[in-house]
C-alpha cells in the first residue's frame, strides 16, 4: 500500500537537516522526556528506559531518510515507529497518550533542528520534518490499534466460549432445579403447615425464570452478533401465536396481579418466521409485564394493515419512557428508566434485530405516567425483498 509521506521523503535529500537532527538527538530526548513526564505523569521510569532504547533509533532512521533518496531508510523508520506503538500498548497506554507523545516530539524536533541550523527552517525543510513525524505517527497508531484488535478478538472469543457454557451446562442444570421445584410444589400443595415453604419455592422459581431468561437474551444477542440467524418464512397463525405468548407469561402476570389480555381477530394467518416473531413478542411482553404495576393491565393485540400485512401491539400501563429516550431505546445495553427493575438492556435490542431480519418495523409510543405501546409492523409477504439480511443458523 502506498504511503504518501514516505514517498515524498524518498524524492529529495536534506543532508543539512539530517546532520542537524543527529547533532541534536540528545537534546531532543532530554526535552521530550521532561515534557512527557509533565503531560503524562503516570509514565514510569521503565517506560523511559525503553524509550532511550527506541526513540534514538527512530530519530537516527529519520535522519537517514532525510539524508538520502532511497526508500530503505524511510521504511526502517516506519518499522521503528510500529515497534514504539506496540510497546506503548503493552505498557497500558491509551491511544490519546501515544498521540500526545508524538505531538510533543514533533515540536522538539522542529525547534532543535532550527536551533542547530541557526536559522528558521525553509518551508520544504519544515514539510520534510513534519512528513517524517506524520509517517511515524501513522505506523505507531496502526501497530497500537492492531494490538487492540487482537486483544478485542481474544476477549470476544472468550465471551463466546462462556456463553456456550451457559447454553449447554449451566442452563441445563437450572432447568433441572426448576423441574424439581415443580415436583415439590405438587407434593406440598395440600399441606397447610408448609405454606411458608411454598412461598419460598415460588420465590425461587421466579428467580430461576429470570436467570434463565437473562441467559437466553445473552445467547440470542451472541447469535445475532455472529450473524448466525436466518429467516425461515412459513405460514403462521398469528392468533394462535399470540395466544401462546400470552399463556407463556400468564404465570408471571398473575403473580404480579397484572391483567394480561390477548386480542387478535380471526382468521389471522400470515407468512413470517415463527421463531423470530416469537422472539420479538417474548421480549416485548416480558418488559410489559415487568414494568406494569399490580392491578394494571397488559394488552397484546393485532390488526390488519392491508393485504397480508399485520400490525402487532403490546401495550402496558407502566411508568412510561421519556421522549428523549425513545430514539436510543433499541441500542445494546441501553435502558429507559429502570424503576428498580433488573435487566441488562438486551431484550429490545434483540427484538429490533429480529424485526430487521423479518423486514418488519419496530417502534414505541410512550409518555411518562401513561404507559408504553410497542408496535411491530409485519410486511405483506409480497413486500419482502430478496436482499433481507440473512446468515446461517
Protein Blocks (a to p, Z undefined) as FASTA:
>chain_A
ZZfklmmmmmpccfklmmmmmmmmmmmmmmmmmmmmmmmmmbcfklmmmmmmmmmmmmmm
mmmmmmpmbfklmmmmmmmmmmmmmmmmmnopafklmmmmmmmmmmmmmmmmmmmnopac
dfklmmmmmmmmmmmmmmmmmmmmmmmmmmmmmmmmmmmmmmmmmmmmmmmmmmmmmmmm
mmmmmmmmmmmklmmmmmmmmmmmmmmmmmmmmmmmmmmmmmmmnopaccddddddfklm
mmmmmmmmmmmmmmnopacddddddddddcddfklmmmmmmmmmmmmmmmpcghiacddd
dddeehjbccdddddfbebjafklmmmmmgghiacdfklpacehlmmmmmmmmmmmnopa
cdddddehiapadddddddfklpcfklccddZZ
